Amino acid sequence: MGTVHGDAEAYEVVFAAADGVGEDVVRMTRTSAAGPGGHPVYEDATGIVRAEISSGGEVRVLATSGGQQPARVLRARAVP
């Protein structure tokens, strides 16, 4: 997974598109929360998509409701 390292204030997280063709890009901003791995939690503007992103660029999508099945993360890139 390509990524930019570091604890940025915002990331664009790229998911595989639900239709299997193309990509979906979600802009996520840092929250004050930490995830299960101790890394910062980021969320989209709706608060529905949340993910823990490590300084090494690893993304762990966090479920925000029962039955949620997030798409596969392709990469994350810091937003300047």
N, C-alpha and C positions, 0 to 999 in steps of 0.2 A: 504494500500500500504506500503510495507516494505521500509525503507529508512535509510540513515545515515544523521543525522542533521548537519547543519553548512553550511557556504558558502565556499565550496571547489573550487579549481581551475578547477577541472574536475569531471564529473559524467559519469556513464554508465546508460543510460535510457533504460529500458526494455519495449518493446511494445509487444502487442499480435501480432503474425504473421498474415500476410495478408490471408494465407490459413486457418486460424483458428486452426492450429496445431502448437504448439511450441511457441517460442519467437524470437524476433529480438532485438539485443542489439546494441545500437548506443552510441559511445563515444562522449561526448560533452565537449568542453572547454569554460571557462568563457570569455565573451567579456566585453567591457567597457560600454555596454548599460544596461539600466534598463528597465524592462517590465512595463506593465500597473499597476501592483500591487506594483511597486517600488523595486522589487527584481532583482537580477542579471539575465542577459540573457546569455544562453549558446547555442553554435551551434556546429554542426558536421563539419568535415573537408571540406565538400562541401559548407557549408553555407545554404543548403536547409532546414535542420531540425534545428529549433530554438525553444527554450523553456525557460520560466521563471521558476526558481526553487527557492523556498523560503527556509529560514533557517530551517523551519519545515519539509522540504522534499516534499512540494506540488509542482506538476509539471503542468504548463500551457503551452501547445504546442502553438506556435505562427505561424500563416499562413505566408508563404513567397511568395505565388503566388495565383492567383484566382483559385478556384475550388479544392484547396488542401484539402484532407480529411485525417488527420492523424489517425493512428491506436490508439487504446486505450492504455494508459500508465498503465503498471502493477506495476512498482516500479522504484525508482532511487537509485543508491548507489554511494557514493563518491569514487573517484579513488585516492589512495595514491600517 
